[in-house]
Each structure stands twice: as C-alpha cells, then as structure tokens.
Amino acid sequence: MTPTNGAAAPEAVAEAALAPEVESDAFQRQVDDLVSKTDVLERRVNEVVDFYDGKKHGSGGRKGGRHGAYGRGMPDLMRQLGVILREITDDNDAWPFREPVDVVGLHLHDYYKIITKPMDFSTIQNKMEGKDVTTYKNVREIYADVRLIFANAMKYNDDENIVHLLAKSLLEKFEEKWRQFLPKVESEEKRQKEEESKGVLATNTSREAAIAKLAKDTDDELNQINKQLEELRKMVVHRCRKMTTDEKRKLGAGLCHLSPDDLNKALEIVAQDNPSFQTKAEEVDLDMDAQSETTLWRLKFFVREALERQANVASGKMDENAKRKREICNALAKTASKRIKKQP
C-alpha cells in the first residue's frame, strides 16, 4: 500500500528512527577496531625500539653465549686429557693424591683452615664422567683442578715433607705433558670462537632483517590507520550541523582566552585545511565565516578542552593560595594566643 499526501509508512518511520543508532554503532565498531590495531602496533614499535637500543649499547639482542661450552672437538680433547691424567695417577708417586685427604684418620685438625678448596684425582674423574654435582665445561678447568691438587699438597706440607716433594715432582711431569697438549687446546678454542662468531653474525643479521621488515610493516599500517582516522573525522564533521553565527562569535572569544601555546596549536588546526594561512605572522586575521565546517568544529572541540584545562590549573593554584593563607592565619592566631597567655 502506497502512502498518500505525505503520510509515511510505519516501516519507513521506524527505519528513519533507527538510522542514527545504526550509524552510531557502526562508527563505534570502527573506533574500537582502530584502538585494537593501535595496541598491537604499539607493542611492535616497542619491540623495534628495544632491539635498536640494545644494538646501540652493544648487547645486540644476544643473551648469554656458548663460551666454555662443549664444541664438537672438546669432548675429544677431554678424552685425550683423560689419557694424560691416567699416566699421572698410575705413577707410583701419585698415591697421596688419588683419593681425598683423610683429614679425620690423619688427625689433620687445621687442614680446612689452610686448604679452602680440597681436590684429588677421584673427584676430577667423577666430574669428568658426570658423576659429581658439577661437571667440566672445558679442558682448562680440568687443568686448573690438577694443579690445585699439587698446590694444596705443597701449601699444607713443609718443603722437606715427602708429600710436598712428590707433589712438586708430579706437577713438573704434568706441566710438561700439558705444554705438549696445549696447541691442540688452543686450536680447538680458536675454531670454536670462529664458529661462534659466524653463528652470532648470522643470527644477528637474520634478526635485524626481521626487525627492519617489522618496522616497515608497522609504518605502513600506521599510515593506513591515519587515513582511516582522517576518513572518520570527515564523516563525523560531515554529519554535524552547520555552526551558527552565535557559536562562531563565542568560538572567536574563546580563542582570545587561550594561552600562547594553545593559541598556536589552534592556528595550526586552521592551517591544516588552509595551507596559505600564516600562523607565524605578528598579527593574524582569522575570518570565521571563511573557515570550513570541519575546521570550525575541530577548533570548537580544541578550544573547549584547552579552556577547561586552563581552568583546572587556575583552580589548583587558587586552592594552594587559599591553603597557604589559612596556614599563615593559623600561625598568627597561635602567636597571638601565646602572647595573651603571657600577659599578667
């Protein structure tokens, strides 16, 4: 049935009534979507900033390292050093050093006062085989513990003591074998260092490339969001009614009450839609009737927020002044009261 003489069908009336609400919901969904996107982009920006900050300070985004860890050749070196240790421990003069010192049985009451880190070959063997709580990361740690065995013995026993003499003799034999073994150790350490450097370089290069791509993608998405925001802003302004003459007059009056900084920001808003507008001139002639509705409404919202902010700051200062005056008055009243009490 067709409506006659301006009468509207109920469906048309209902649709017209719901239109603003539907538009509002659609606008809110777009805003929520943009907020969600900006949260994701903020995390990406922080990741990019953290990476380049770390690179600038030398960390390169790398935590820890493989220094001292087993390389492919290190276990083989440990086996070779194990052969050398067996030659030392099989020596007839090695009997005092194969097991931990029997401090109780030998009544060595001051042993632990003098020797802070006891060591023996059975402990070294257990650490090499992984039977001890701690294990060796490289052959230099084993070398240090072997020297510690003999150093402890020479420190605790006098120069003429048989244990001191045996320790000195075995240490010389061990040092000679170590000197022959050392070139292999240094060669493996050099190889590991070069391998590690290549791995770190490859990792850092790959990581930097990924961060660079992330930065570019983030920048592209930010530009896209800016375009969407601009479209939303235009859509909102387009749906706003035209500003009345009285509202323009009040807006002009509000501009006159802005602080210098806020006034400059307001003039920049005008210049965005009017590139020829001179914001830095000594005298600025702002014709409200010549401005677009977009500029006028943006100015109105900005001026309102700026004046509210200025009012809050002024109110805070007034509260501080009032509080200070009350404190001064209270102090004067207390002083006067004391003087009255002192009078006879």
Disulfide bonds with the S-S distance in Angstrom:
none
